[in-house]
């Protein structure tokens, strides 16, 4: 009987924590995640990627101007677009096509064309093709967001990532936020695994970003997976889609 009572208490505690998590997601973000215009391939990944909790941690509000770095196929682009609303703006910042890419290979920005074409739902999205060595935005923004790809900056030939972080710092309004979400590497590994396992040491990220003038504000463990040994490539094996990930929030000082 004692174990049944304990089990029931733990179950109630878990349900209460889940309810608190759901209630803590602001309405604009909850509506963006529930948006029926999102592709089913995206919504199928929500349980693993936890976009509601991630955007809530980032503090995404209606009217914000946001730059999303290396947006891939636009998983977060769509959500950010709806979350900031018609008075907000999203700049989806893609890289140019690599010189060594096949001639018939599409440019990274081409993956975002369905979003660009859907003016009804995503009219506040602009796609920018930017050489990361010369990073700049058309205007100062409130939030710069990068998901699962900060490590890739270390794989761009000739890019000084600390200098890039300073360019991000300069692109933000005073008090603006820089969010780095990425696959965790083994503690102490620094940047060793960025090109092999596509992982990065969160402490190395923090030190590098802080060197640009940012103030570290908080870390979210919503995507933490303690069963990840940090030794496998993120795109292979049973951990694909379930890797240990961190979210770091940095702030540009107001003064």
Order of alpha helices (4+ residues) and beta strands (2+ residues): alpha-alpha-alpha-alpha-alpha-beta-alpha-beta-alpha-alpha-beta-beta-alpha-alpha-beta-alpha-beta-beta
